[in-house]
């Protein structure tokens, strides 16, 4: 690869640059990818809650891990759909139709490239918590799904602990 007088031999510069780029990709994978060996060790330490015999990593644990480990990444939230509560008349009787919301969370890398997304839908009075906090609950659930799709906290399940608890209570 090296020529006379320490110069790069003709035709080897491209090989060197390609190998350097490859090493940078490996290094980037090691330090930034959620499934890299370095991050798998960290993720095993995330706290879990037990719901009906299954372990779930809460969204706040996923979020803390994300913020500590992927400092150059971004987490964005967007309201995809919102319908305010309204009164509808059916068969001569008024009935309240609950407000509903759909939120999308997007994880972007340092270059602004989308690498994971998550959606969540909530109705205003579908649970006790949603009566006052359905917007916040939808955002938190969307974060949890995006972080799970990114690979954080999914050793057993993608669903968040809150989603599972809510599903069980609505059965």
N, C-alpha and C positions, 0 to 999 in steps of 0.2 A: 504494500500500500504506500509505503514511503519511498521516495526516490532518492537520488543523490543530494547531498547537502541538506537533508531534512525536509525536502519539499514533498508535496503530495504527488505521487506518481500519476501520470496521465490516465484519465478514465476512472480514477478511484474517488474523486470528489463526490460524485452522485451516490456511490455506495456508502460513503461515510455519512453523508447527510441523511440518507434513507435509514441507516442504522441508528443515527442519533434521534431521528424522529420516532423510530420504533421504541427506543428506550424511553423517550418522553411519554409515549402512549402508555407503556407499561407502568411508568411512574405515576402518571395521572390516574390510571386504573387503581393502583395500589392506594393512593391517597384520597381519591374522591369517589370511587364507585361504592355503593352500599353493599355490594356482595364481595368486595375485596377481602382478603384474609384479615387485614388490619381492622376493618369495620365490622366484620362478623364477630370478632372478639368483643368489640364494644357493644354491639347489639345484644349479645347474650346477657349483658348486665342490665338491660332495661327491665324496669319493674313491670309486673303483670298483675292482673286481677283474675280471680277464678270465678267463672260463671258456668254453673251446671257442669263442673268437671273439666272445663276447657280454659286454657290460659289465654288472656288477651292483653296486649300492650295498649295502654290508654293513649289517647291523642296527645295529652300533655307530655308524656314520656317520649313519644315519637318526635314531637316538636322540639323538645329540649335537645334530643340527640341530633336532630337536623341542624339546629342553630349552632351547636357546639362543633359539629364535625364538618359541615359544608358551609363555611363562613362566606364564601363567594357566591353561593347560590341564592336564589330569590323564591319567595312563596307569594303568589298573587291570588287574590280572590275577586271573583266577578259574579254579580247577580245575573243569571241567565234568564230567569222568569220570576215575575212577582205579580200576584193577583191579590188585591186588597179584599178584605172581608166585605160582604155585601148581603143585602136582604133580597131574597128571591121569593116570588109568589108562585106557589104550586097548588092547583085545585082550590084556589081561593084562600089559601092560608100562607101567611108569611113565614119564611124560615131563613135562618142565618146560614150563609155559606162562608166557611172559614177562609181566612187569608192563607195563601200558600206561596212558597218560595222554592226556587231551585238555584243552587250556588255551585259554581265551578272553581276549584282551586288548581292552580298551575305552578309547577316547580320548573324554574329555569336555571340553567347553569350560568357560569360567569360570562359566557358569550351571549346570553339572552336566548339560548336555544331551549325550547320546551322539551323536557325529558320525562315528565310524568304529570298526569292530571287526575282529578277525582271530582265526581258529582255527588250532590246530596239534595234530597227533596224533603221538605217538611210542611206539615199543615199546622195551623195555629193552635188548635185544641186537641191534637192527636195524643197528647200526653200531658201530665200535670206540668212538667217543665215548659212545654211548648206554649202553654197558655200565656206566658209572659215573655218567653225567650226563644221563639221558634226561629227567628232570623239568626241569632247567635248559635243555636244548636245546628242549623243547616251549615253555617260556615265552619264550625268545628268538625262536623262530620265530613265535609268536603276536604278539609285539611287532612283528616285521618286517612281518607281514601287515597289522596294524592301521595301522601307519605308512604302508605302501604304499597302503592303501585311503583314507587321509587325503590322499594325494598326494605323499608324500615319497619321493624316490628311485625313481621309476617311469618314467624316460625310455624304457627299453627293456623292462623286465620287472617283474612284481609279485613273482615268486618271489625269495626271498633267495638270496644266494650259497651259503650253507650247504645250503639245500634242493636247489639245482641240483647242487652237488658230491656230495651224498649220493645223489641220483637217478642220477647218472652212475656212481658207484662200485657201486651196486646192480644195474646192468644186466648 
